[in-house]
C-alpha cells in the first residue's frame, strides 16, 4: 500500500521537476539559492574565528578593496568578504526559521478558521484581519523593544508579525476543500475534527503552503534586514542587516566607503529575488490558474 | 483619473437606486464599526505590551536623564496605581497632552505634531510620483505581456521590490551626495533644509526641494515597483475578459480598447492597493527618513527606539496604526463606491 503511494509521489515529483526545469526564471532563482546555501553551510569551516574578532583585526580601517581584502575592510579593520560570508549564515537562518514560525502559525490558524464554525472561528478570523491591517514595522519595533535584542527574539518577532497573509490564503483554500464530497464521506465514517484537518485538509493545502513559503521567505529576509539595520537584532551577529547598520552608524556613507555598503545589499537583493523567482515559478506550476501573474 | 470617474459613474439605474443606497449605508456602518474595533485593540495592545517589560519600569522610563527624587516618587506613584485604573486613564485619552517623552522631556504629541508635515510632504510626493510612473509602466507591460518592454520592466521592478529601501538610499547618498565613481557630490547629505535658510521664501522652498530629491527618489523607486507589478497583473487578468473581445469585434482600435475598457477596470484593484499598502509605505518612511536625517515621524520613531523612549514609541505606534486603519477604511469605502459589483 505504502509502496504504491511512494511510487505515485515519486512520479508526481518527476513530472513536477520536468516542468520546473523548463522554467528559466525559476531555475535561475534555484541556482542562486544553492550558491548562498553552500556559502552559509561552509562559512564556519572556511572562515577562521579570528576573522570576526574585532580585537584581532589586522587590516586598516575603512580600507578599499585590495588583494588581501577583496571587498575592503570595515570600521575596525576586519575583512568584509569574510563578514559577508558569515552574514549569509545568519541572514538565511533567521529568514528560514522565522518563515517556519510564520508558516506553522498561519497554516494552523487558517485551517482551524476554515474548518470550525462558531465564535472560535470568528476570533481567529478577527485576529488574522488585525495582524493584516496593523503596519508591520511599527508593530515589529514595539515587540522587539519589549523582548530585547537577540537573534531568537528577532525570529519570534518576525514570525508572529508575518503569518496573517498565509492564514487568510489557507482559510480560503480550506473552505473550498471542505465543500468536497470526500470530507462528507469521512465525516459519515465518524472522523473527528483532528482527523479531518490533518488527514484530508492539510495534505490538500500543502502545495499552496509550499509556494507561499518561498514567497514569505523573501519578505521575511527583507524584514530581518530592516530590523537588524534598526539595531533590533543581536548586536554581535553580523547578519547583512547588522552589517548595513554598522556601516551606517560608523559613518561609512559620509566617508564614501561604498565597498562597505554595496555588497551586503547586493546579497539581500539576490537572495530575495531568488526566493521570489522560485516562489512565482512554483505558483505557476502548482496553481495553473494564476499562470500569467 | 478622468478614466476612473467615467468607469465609476456608469449609468444610474432609477429602479434599483433606493435599495442600493440602503445597503450602502449598512455596509459603510459595518466597515466603520470594524475599523473602530481594530483601533480599540491597538490601544489595548499598546497599553498591556509595555507593561510586560522586564526590570524596573522607572529605570527604563528615565534612562539617560536626570530626575530629582520628587519626580521619581511621582512617577512611581503613577505606576503603583491599580493596573485597571492605569488602563482606564490611558484608554480614556491616549492622546493626553500630559504624556511626556522620557528622552526629550517634552509632550510626545507636541513632538509628533512638529514632525507630521515633513513626513506628509515626503511620502505624499513619493506616493503620487510612484503611482503615476508605476501605473504607466504596469499598463505598458501588462497590455503586451512577454514583450521586450515587459521583460525589462518586470525584471527591474522585481529587483527594486527585492531591495531594502534604506540600502538604496545609502547607495544614492554615497554616489550623489558624497560623490563616488567620478560623480561629484550634487545633493546634501541629509536634513530638510540648510541651517539658517528661511523656508518661507521661494529660495527656501527650492532649498527644501533640493534636500528632498534623494529621499524622494529612493521612496518613489521602491513604491513604484509594487504598484507597477499589481497594475500589470491586474491588466493581464482584465485582458481575458470577454467584453474586450466584443469591443474589438465592433471595430474599436487597440488603443481605445485599452484606454476606454481595460485600463479603467484594471485600475480599481491598483488604486485600492495603493491605499492598502500604507503599512508598507510606513516601513519605507521609518528607514529612509533615518538614512537621510529627514526630520519626520520615521526619524522620530528611530530616535524613540534607540532610547528606548517608551511613551514616544507608544505614541508613534498608535499614530501609524490609526493612519493605516483609516487608509484601509477609505480603500474599502472607495471600492464600494466606484465598483457597483461590490454593492450588489
Interface residues (C-beta under 8 A of the other chain):
Chain A: X126 X129 X130 X133 X134 X135 X136 X137 X138 X139 X141 X142 X143 X145 X146 X148 X218 X222 X225 X226 X229 X230 X231 X232 X241 X244 X247 X248 X253 X254 X255 X256 X257 X258 X261 X262 X264 X265 X268 X269 X272 X273 X276 X277 X292 X293
Chain B: X34 X37 X38 X41 X42 X46 X49 X50 X52 X53 X54 X145 X158 X159 X161 X162 X163 X164 X166 X167 X168 X170 X171 X173 X174 X175 X178 X179 X180 X181 X189 X233 X236 X237 X278 X279 X280 X282 X283 X286 X287 X290 X291 X301 X302 X305 X306 X308 X310 X313 X314 X316 X317 X320 X321 X323 X324 X325 X328
